[in-house]
């Protein structure tokens, strides 16, 4: 049975998780994700395979945990208490902060993992999921004629598109430019037309 990583964890469990995630990040700095094995992760972290499988299903499961750990250090939080018109900007800032806080790591990892490869696909999927989670909690349901889930997905996809363009694809944008790009792409949604029968 896998440990519940969402439950309160003991110091020993946290130490184990840190060792495995540290090993993964160290290895990603030197080689592609696809050439990293569970055995190598266990050797690097000084834990047996059985311990690895107590926590993770496979290498990709560990990678997802690594993104979660990095986002936890970057203060990605709740947006429900924010003013509705500021929520997109706050979500964008939270995700951009996570990428900027880890810019040196991502730069090193990019040297060995192509931006269109599985490692960055995992990062993109994580950012997209977190963006969706953030936006689903704060869509102003009274403001839009379309279903809230659809609006939240559209906002999250737009955030991911601009973050990917700037941080992973090398089109450097300033923070104000990030916001301008997102709002330009969301213009039709941010100024919704009056409700009509669909």
N, C-alpha and C positions, 0 to 999 in steps of 0.2 A: 504494500500500500504506500502510495506517495505521501510525503508530508504535505500538509495544507499550508502553502506559502502565504495565504491570506490571514492565517491565524497568528496569534502572538507566538513568536518563536523564542526559544531559549538562546542564550549566548552561544552555546555550542553549535546550534543549528545556524545561527547568523554567521559564525566563523566559517562553517563549512560552505555556506552559500557564497561568502566573500572569496573563499579560496577557489571555488569553481569558476565564479564569474571573473575573478582576477586572472586565472589561467586562460580563460577564453579570450579576454581582451589582450593579454600578452601575446598569445599565439596569433591572433588576428593582425597584430602589428607586424608580424614577420612572414605570414603565409596566407593563402586563400582559405576561406571557410571550408570548402569541399575537401581540402587535404588534412583537416584536423579530425583526429579520431577520438573516441571516448577514452581509449587507452592513454593517448597522449595527454588529454585533459586530466586524467587521474594521476598520471606520473607527475605532471606539473603542479598539481594541487596537493600532492602527497596523501591522497585518499584512494581507497580501493573502489573497484567498479561497483561493488554491491552498494556502497554508500552513494555513488553517483546515481544509481537507479532507484534509490530510496527517495531522491529529490526530483529527478527529471526522467522523462520518457526517452529522450534522445538528445543529441547535440543541439538540434534546433530549438528544443524546449528550453535548454540552458540559455541559448542566445536570446530568446524572448525574455527570460528572467533578467538577463544583462540589461536589456533596454528598460525594463521596469525599474531596475536598481538605479540606472542613470537618470531616469525621469524623476525618481523620488528625491534625488539630490538637487533637482532643479526647480523645486517648488511648483509642480503642476497641481493645481488645486481645483476647487469648486467655483462655479461662476453664477450660481443661482442668486446670490446676494448682490451681484453687480447690476447696474442699470442695463436694461435690454439692449439699448443702442451701443453699449460699450463691450458687450460680451464677445463679439467677433474679434475685436482688437485685443482684448485680454487673452483670449484663447491663442491667437496668433503670437502674441508676446511670450506666453508660457512655452509654446512649442519652439519658438525661435531661441528663447533663453536656453532650453535644453540642448539644442544643437550648438549654440555659441559656447556654452559652458564646457562642451566636450569637443570643441573644434580641433584641438591638437590631436586628440585620440582619433577622430574621424579622418583627419588628414593622413595620419600614419596608416590607418586601416585601408584607406583608398589606394595606397601604393600597391597593395597586394590583392585587393578585392575590387573588381570592376563595378562601376556605378550601376550597371544593368545586370549584375550577378545576383546570386542567392543571398549573400550577406546583406546587401543593401535592399533587396526585396523584403527581407525580414524587417529591416529598420523602417522602410516605407509602410509596411503593413501595420507595424506597431504605432507609428505616428498617426496613420489614418484611423486606426481603432480608437486611440486616445482622443483624437480630434472629434470623432463621432460621439464618443462618450460625453465629452465636454459639451458639445453642441446639443445633444439630445436632452440634456438636463435644463437647457435654458432657452429653447425656442419660444418666442412669444406667440403662443397659439392663437391669440385674438387678432394678431396683425396679418396673418396669412390665410388665403383661401385654400391653399394646398395642405396636404397632410403634414403634420409636424415632423414625422420621421423622414419624409422626403426632403423637407427643407433642411433638417439637420444634416442629412447625408450630403446635400449639395454644398452647404457651408463647409463641412469637413473636407470634402473632396477639393474644394477651392483652396482651403488652407494648405492641404497637402501638395497641391499642384504648385503653388507659389513657393512653399518651403523647399520642395524638391528642386525647383528651377534655380533658386538662389543658393542653397547650402550644399546640395549634392551634385548638381550639374554645372556648378562653377560660374553662374551669372550673378556676380556679387551685387547685392542690393543693400542700400541703407535701410534702417528700420522704417523711416517715413516712406521710402519707396515700397517696401513690403506691404505696408498698410494701403498705399495708393493702388497697388496692383490688385490686392484682394478686393478692395471696394469697387474698383473698375469692373472686375469680373463678376461681382455680386450685384451690380447696379440694378438689374431688373427685379431681383428678389428683395433688395433693401427698400425699394420704393414700390411696394406691391400695388397692383391695380385693385379697385373695389371688387368685392366678392361677386362672382357671377356663377350661374349654374354651369357645372361641368358636364 
